[in-house]
């Protein structure tokens, strides 16, 4: 593995930003972060690859913990090859790690989808698959979004154990409705297995949310979407998430799933460390041509997002992580905080201890982008996956 030094950039470490800095990557890890002055004084070994990023931002690689598909490939394909294609394509957009998100389905469908997705782990050519996110099947029938009602199930720990075994222990997070019967036992099961339970697709009352928190449900799926709304007589799910600062939450920052001005409220009510940017992206995201399908249903792209064709219900996002970071900045976040929601925060919530920051000892996962939020260079595990930088007189992208 060739050592790499990125220099002449603004480093966003995950905690702060530093101008005129350099980052040294060796053996798949960050080994040093230093000033441009020190870079100019430093004697490098001949094998170190020096890349001038020409003033661009050097940020931690983005981590998408909720994504169903990308570029015409999706988890609903129940295909290892489709998951590997997602890995290959996502890294071109600055994503260096992701959790493929499995839709609820019948017993056999879910087992197959989980088995095929888990089989992709360790075979990636691009973004690393950290583990699987199960969005269901233990959800509220009254907060479906575009989930199919026939795929929902009562809590069944025996089936949960089957899913765990099919994943080979690679389920990382799971969306659940805290109010449904048997949820406490399921939450305790998740905690025992190291799975992050997160409240979503829920019609929970405030007291249900508090009970869920007591059982370890301390993260929430796509805040404001597919959950019981804030009410002055019962704060419900949205209110509980905003009131309890210890709860972290996903947010879809496409400007359509959540009104841009609500991000001002979110910044006031939640510590920045508790906000996690996700795409909830669908299979046709960045796909060329049509017609488009997601989870077996035709969807149309309109007003910046996908709608189910049969009833015009919003079906999911067409967001990319780099666009989400750009949008957050336009919604009033500092650049440092926007990048944090896309890297350090998901790493902390999910327990990816060496990811999400640029500090010595951390994984060498890097996304370099310019002032217009164009991704120029992506490094995953210390290996260059995309390079559009001019720093090596290279005018074209390669991977």
C-alpha positions in Angstrom: 0.0 0.0 0.0 1.6 3.3 -1.2 1.8 6.0 1.5 -0.1 9.2 0.5 0.4 12.7 1.6 -2.4 15.3 0.8 -1.2 18.8 1.2 -2.1 22.5 0.6 -5.7 21.9 1.9 -8.1 22.9 4.6 -8.4 19.8 6.9 -11.8 19.3 8.5 -10.8 16.9 11.3 -14.3 16.0 12.5 -14.0 18.5 15.3 -12.6 21.7 13.7 -11.0 22.9 10.5 -7.4 23.9 9.9 -6.2 25.8 6.9 -3.0 25.2 5.0 -2.5 21.7 6.3 -1.4 18.3 5.2 -2.4 14.7 6.1 -0.2 11.7 5.9 -1.7 8.3 5.3 0.2 5.0 5.7 -0.9 1.4 5.8 -4.5 2.3 5.7 -4.4 4.7 8.7 -3.9 8.4 9.3 -0.4 8.8 10.7 0.0 12.5 10.9 -1.8 15.9 10.4 0.5 18.9 10.2 0.8 22.4 8.9 1.9 23.4 5.4 5.1 24.9 6.9 6.0 21.5 8.4 5.1 19.8 5.2 7.6 22.1 3.3 10.3 21.2 5.9 9.6 17.5 6.0 11.7 14.9 4.2 9.5 12.2 2.7 10.6 8.8 1.7 10.7 8.2 -2.1 7.6 6.0 -2.1 5.3 8.6 -0.6 2.8 9.9 -3.1 2.4 13.6 -2.8 -0.9 15.1 -3.9 -1.5 18.9 -4.0 -5.3 19.4 -3.4 -4.9 23.1 -4.3 -6.8 24.6 -1.4 -9.7 22.1 -1.4 -11.3 20.7 1.8 -9.8 17.5 3.1 -12.7 15.8 5.1 -13.4 12.4 6.7 -15.1 10.0 4.3 -18.9 10.2 4.5 -20.8 7.4 6.2 -24.4 6.8 5.1 -26.2 4.6 7.7 -29.6 4.6 5.9 -29.6 3.9 2.2 -31.6 1.4 0.1 -30.0 1.8 -3.3 -28.0 3.8 -5.7 -27.4 4.1 -9.5 -30.0 1.4 -10.4 -28.9 -1.1 -7.8 -30.7 -1.8 -4.5 -31.1 -4.0 -1.5 -34.5 -5.1 -2.9 -32.6 -7.0 -5.7 -31.6 -9.5 -3.0 -28.3 -9.8 -4.9 -24.8 -9.6 -3.6 -23.7 -8.1 -6.9 -26.1 -5.3 -6.5 -24.7 -4.4 -3.1 -21.2 -4.5 -4.5 -22.3 -2.1 -7.3 -23.6 0.2 -4.7 -20.2 0.2 -3.0 -18.5 0.9 -6.3 -20.7 3.8 -7.2 -21.1 5.4 -3.8 -17.4 6.0 -3.3 -17.5 8.3 -6.4 -19.7 10.6 -4.4 -17.5 10.8 -1.3 -19.1 7.9 0.7 -16.4 5.6 2.2 -18.7 3.5 4.4 -22.4 2.6 4.4 -25.1 0.4 5.9 -27.3 -1.2 3.1 -30.8 -0.8 4.4 -33.2 -3.8 4.0 -36.9 -3.3 3.4 -39.4 -5.4 5.3 -40.7 -8.4 3.4 -42.1 -11.8 4.0 -39.9 -14.2 6.0 -38.2 -15.8 3.0 -37.6 -12.5 1.2 -36.0 -10.9 4.2 -33.8 -13.9 5.0 -32.6 -13.9 1.3 -32.0 -10.1 1.2 -30.0 -10.2 4.4 -28.0 -13.3 3.3 -27.1 -11.7 0.0 -26.2 -8.3 1.4 -24.0 -9.8 4.2 -22.2 -11.9 1.5 -20.9 -8.7 0.0 -19.0 -7.6 3.2 -15.3 -7.9 2.6 -15.6 -8.0 -1.2 -16.1 -4.2 -1.8 -14.3 -2.3 -4.5 -15.4 1.1 -3.2 -17.2 2.2 0.0 -16.9 -0.3 2.8 -20.1 -2.1 4.0 -20.1 -1.6 7.7 -23.1 -3.8 8.3 -26.8 -4.0 7.6 -29.7 -1.7 8.6 -33.1 -3.4 8.9 -35.9 -0.9 8.4 -38.6 -3.2 9.9 -40.5 -5.5 9.9 -41.6 -4.5 13.4 -43.2 -1.1 12.4 -46.5 0.7 12.9 -49.1 0.0 10.3 -50.3 3.6 10.7 -47.0 5.2 9.8 -46.0 3.2 6.8 -44.7 5.8 4.4 -44.4 3.6 1.4 -43.7 0.4 3.3 -46.1 -2.3 2.3 -48.6 -3.2 5.0 -48.5 -6.9 4.3 -44.8 -7.0 5.1 -45.2 -5.8 8.7 -45.0 -8.3 11.5 -45.6 -8.6 15.3 -42.4 -8.8 17.3 -40.9 -12.3 16.8 -37.6 -13.0 18.6 -37.2 -16.4 16.9 -37.4 -14.7 13.4 -35.0 -12.0 14.7 -32.5 -14.7 15.6 -32.9 -16.1 12.1 -32.2 -12.7 10.6 -29.1 -12.4 12.9 -27.8 -15.7 11.8 -28.5 -15.0 8.1 -26.5 -11.7 8.5 -23.6 -13.6 10.1 -23.7 -11.2 12.9 -23.6 -8.1 10.6 -26.8 -6.3 11.5 -25.7 -2.9 12.8 -28.9 -0.9 13.2 -32.6 -1.6 13.1 -35.7 0.7 12.8 -38.5 -0.3 15.2 -41.8 1.2 16.5 -41.4 1.6 20.3 -45.1 1.3 21.0 -45.8 -2.2 19.5 -46.2 -5.2 21.8 -43.0 -7.0 22.6 -40.8 -4.1 21.8 -38.9 -4.0 25.1 -37.8 -7.6 24.6 -36.7 -6.8 21.1 -34.8 -3.8 22.2 -33.0 -5.8 24.9 -32.2 -8.4 22.3 -30.7 -5.8 20.0 -28.6 -4.3 22.8 -27.3 -7.8 23.7 -26.2 -8.3 20.0 -24.7 -4.9 19.6 -27.5 -3.7 17.3 -28.5 0.0 17.5 -32.3 0.1 17.8 -33.8 3.3 16.4 -37.3 4.6 16.6 -39.0 5.1 13.3 -42.2 4.4 11.3 -43.9 4.8 14.7 -47.1 6.1 16.0 -45.7 6.2 19.5 -47.1 8.5 22.2 -44.7 10.4 24.4 -44.7 7.7 27.1 -44.0 5.0 24.6 -40.9 6.9 23.5 -39.7 7.3 27.1 -40.2 3.6 27.7 -38.3 2.9 24.6 -35.4 5.1 25.7 -35.3 3.2 29.0 -34.9 0.0 27.0 -32.0 1.5 24.9 -33.8 3.0 21.9 -31.7 6.2 21.8 -31.5 6.9 18.1 -34.3 7.8 15.6 -34.9 7.1 12.0 -35.5 10.1 9.6 -36.8 12.6 12.1 -40.1 14.2 11.3 -40.9 11.6 8.6 -43.2 8.6 9.2 -43.7 9.3 12.9 -46.3 10.8 15.3 -46.2 14.5 15.1 -45.6 17.1 17.9 -48.9 18.0 19.7 -49.4 20.4 22.6 -51.2 17.7 24.7 -48.9 14.9 23.8 -45.4 15.5 22.4 -45.5 12.1 20.7 -42.4 10.8 18.8 -41.2 14.1 17.3 -41.5 15.9 20.6 -39.7 13.2 22.6 -36.8 13.3 20.2 -36.5 17.1 20.4 -37.0 17.2 24.1 -34.5 14.6 25.1 -31.1 15.8 24.1 -29.6 12.4 24.7 -31.4 11.0 21.7 -29.7 11.2 18.4 -31.5 11.3 15.1 -31.2 10.8 11.4 -32.2 13.7 9.1 -32.8 13.8 5.4 -31.5 17.1 4.2 -32.9 17.3 0.7 -35.2 20.2 1.4 -38.3 18.2 0.6 -38.6 15.6 3.3 -38.0 18.3 5.9 -38.6 22.0 5.4 -35.3 23.9 5.4 -36.4 26.2 8.3 -36.9 23.2 10.6 -33.2 22.7 10.5 -32.9 26.0 12.5 -35.1 24.4 15.2 -33.1 21.2 15.1 -29.9 23.2 15.7 -31.4 24.9 18.6 -32.8 21.8 20.2 -30.3 19.1 19.5 -26.5 19.0 20.3 -24.7 18.9 17.0 -23.2 15.5 18.0 -26.7 14.0 17.9 -27.6 14.9 14.3 -26.8 12.3 11.7 -27.1 13.1 8.0 -28.6 10.2 5.9 -29.8 10.0 2.3 -32.5 7.2 2.7 -31.6 7.0 -1.0 -33.6 4.8 -3.4 -32.4 2.4 -6.1 -32.9 4.9 -9.0 -30.8 7.7 -7.3 -28.4 9.0 -9.9 -29.7 6.4 -12.4 -29.9 7.5 -16.0 -33.0 6.9 -18.0 -36.3 5.3 -16.8 -38.8 4.1 -15.9 -37.7 4.0 -12.3 -38.6 1.4 -9.7 -38.0 1.1 -5.9 -39.0 -1.8 -3.7 -40.9 -3.3 -6.6 -43.1 -0.2 -7.3 -42.8 2.4 -10.0 -41.7 5.8 -8.8 -41.3 9.1 -10.6 -38.8 11.9 -9.9 -40.4 15.3 -9.2 -39.6 18.3 -7.1 -36.3 16.9 -6.1 -37.5 13.5 -4.7 -39.2 10.3 -5.7 -42.9 9.8 -5.5 -44.8 6.5 -5.8 -46.5 6.7 -9.2 -49.8 5.1 -8.1 -50.7 7.6 -5.4 -48.0 10.3 -5.5 -46.8 9.6 -1.9 -43.2 10.6 -1.3 -41.4 7.3 -1.8 -37.8 8.3 -0.8 -34.9 10.5 -1.4 -32.7 11.1 -4.4 -30.1 12.7 -2.2 -26.3 12.1 -2.2 -24.2 12.7 0.9 -22.2 15.5 -0.7 -25.4 17.3 -1.8 -26.7 16.8 1.8 -23.6 18.5 3.2 -24.0 21.3 0.7 -27.7 21.7 1.6 -27.0 21.8 5.4 -24.6 24.7 4.8 -27.3 26.5 2.9 -29.8 25.8 5.8 -27.5 27.6 8.2 -25.0 24.9 9.4 -21.3 25.7 9.5 -19.3 23.7 7.1 -17.6 21.9 10.0 -20.9 21.0 11.5 -22.3 19.8 8.2 -19.4 17.5 7.6 -19.6 16.3 11.2 -23.2 15.1 10.6 -22.0 13.1 7.6 -18.9 11.5 9.2 -18.0 11.8 12.8 -21.6 11.6 14.1 -22.7 8.4 12.3 -19.4 6.8 13.3 -20.0 7.6 17.0 -23.6 6.6 17.0 -22.9 3.3 15.3 -19.7 2.6 17.2 -17.3 2.8 14.3 -14.4 4.0 16.5 -11.7 4.5 13.9 -13.9 6.2 11.4 -15.4 9.7 10.9 -12.4 11.8 11.8 -9.0 12.7 10.6 -6.7 12.1 13.6 -3.6 9.8 13.9 -4.7 6.2 14.3 -7.9 6.6 12.4 -8.8 4.8 9.2 -7.5 6.5 6.1 -11.0 7.3 4.7 -10.8 10.7 3.1 -13.1 12.8 0.9 -11.7 15.9 -0.8 -14.1 18.5 -2.2 -13.8 22.0 -3.5 -15.7 25.2 -2.7 -18.5 24.2 -5.0 -18.9 20.9 -3.3 -17.5 18.9 -6.2 -15.9 15.7 -5.0 -12.3 15.7 -6.3 -10.6 12.8 -4.5 -11.7 9.8 -2.5 -9.5 7.5 -0.5 -11.0 4.5 1.3 -8.8 2.3 3.5 -5.7 4.2 2.3 -6.4 3.4 -1.4 -7.4 6.0 -3.9 -10.8 5.3 -5.4 -11.4 8.5 -7.3 -9.1 11.3 -8.4 -10.2 14.4 -10.2 -7.4 16.5 -8.7 -5.2 18.6 -10.8 -2.4 18.2 -8.3 -0.6 15.5 -10.3 -1.3 17.1 -13.7 -4.2 14.7 -13.9 -7.1 16.2 -15.8 -9.3 13.2 -15.7 -11.0 11.0 -13.0 -9.9 7.5 -12.5 -10.5 4.8 -10.0 
